[in-house]
Amino acid sequence: MVERRDESRGVDRRSVLAGGAAAAASAALGGIGGAATGGTTAAGAPGHGEFELAERSLADLARGLELRRWSSEQLVELYLERIAAVDRGPEGTNAIAELNPDAPAIAAERDRERRAGRVRGPLHGIPIVVKDNIDTGDRMRTTAGSLALAESIAARDAHVVERLREAGAVLLAKTNLSEWANIRSSHSTSGWSGRGGQVRNPYALDRNPCGSSSGSGVAPSTSLAAAAVGTETDGSVICPAAMCGIAGLKPTVGLVSRIGIVPIAHSQDTAGPMARSVDDVAILLGAMTGTDLRDPATAASADRREGDYRRSFGPDALRGARLGIVRDYFGWHEEITRQFPAVLDALRELGAELVDPVELPHRRELGQAEWEVLLYELKHDLNLYLAGLPDGDQPRTLAELIEWNRLHAELEMPWFGQDSFEEAEAKGPLTDRKYEEALANCRRLARDELLDPLFGGEKPLDALVSPTTGPAFLVDWVNGDAYGGSITGPAAVAGYPHLTVPAGFVHGLPWGLSWLGPAWSEARLLAYGDAFERATGARRPPRFLPTLPLAG
């Protein structure tokens, strides 16, 4: 859930997000982009043969079910075959942690409902996957990637899972992740966990998918499922979406319930939708939202949710939009910098008014305050989650978890330790003045002095735009992640929405374009992202290369 940048002492020390310059509007920007994201059928990766559902959108699948081209049971079977073909084995992506043994039976029930004339919505009968730190009250385990919770089965569904089941979705599997959502160590490797091993980037298998929603980024990109749910504290939906060539949204904190998600920090945690297109992200988001009496943060969203987040979609969605162009958060790769003007040209062609540049101050100070808050809240929130697990011999506190890891270091800590856990355990309660001051500083710096003035005033901006992060780095268990920076921090700390959309490629590796907005502006950001995506067509399916070919 957290990508931690090394900009101060360690806040967000691993956010590897940055974005890229769009594959400009078709002819105008010429040739960077590839396959359209609207759901057209695409061939499978070389060596993996054709796959009937590759690049199929949620709308495509819904139409196919309505026209009886497939049944829901057949979709489950096809996706299971796909997982066996491209995800398993030494040359697979390793995105899936556990298959749901009940998926075929659930699909059969959705088919019976359809035949009886009951269709719950656009997700009815469609297989999706969820991250392995989201509780499912079924036979699948919820482990956060840790062997300490290897046999932990939740007593009930997380609220977001309840919503998805009510919408008719078929939970196909749990996805691998960076263990404990990338919060255990300051030297960890994204996508690695004791339970699941290493998730691989499908564009080049020796590259990292980013974390912590690593498997949730890879699964839609490789058509292992129609869409996925990830979680984010700072960057963990946005980064893997950008580096795996898909769209991803971190919603406003409180739009989606946090109950039933293995926590890091309640002030920033949220689940978020991940899919190959913005249209699919919007459909999934609509099913995920809802007031949860167990999560008071959702009360504020009651009159701010959209029944259909695609309501404002259209080619003119960006016409008249005032976009602030953020330049001081990137520079992570010269090729992204070279491509970025084409992205800006595409935005102008779509009718946007660009305010360029817009600066985001307080970067280092914000990072320091955020890290302090995350450590305090990690100890408090994780202790509550562990204490509430059903009976079993798993750790019940962060202190017990630290000791468990020490006793099982050969399996749990072969490459990196748990210094961040230990730093959190040393913190006091949430009544400590240091925590209260850090939390106040986060809100002041991220909201009052940074984002709110830009989105308010006499000439407010409608959104901020920036490359999300650089291209995927090599998997390196010895040195950890070689990230270059990201734009995730401001929206994450403020609790505001952040969307990333495929924008271009650097030597065959995707990068994304970020869209940041004020609280509850998801519908606006999604409409902007959809218009940009359809004009530029930057997504290309992955090729599952063992490594990038040498130039020359």
Order of alpha helices (4+ residues) and beta strands (2+ residues): alpha-alpha-alpha-beta-alpha-beta-alpha-beta-beta-beta-alpha-beta-alpha-beta-beta-alpha-beta-alpha-beta-alpha-alpha-alpha-alpha-alpha-alpha-beta-alpha-beta-beta-alpha
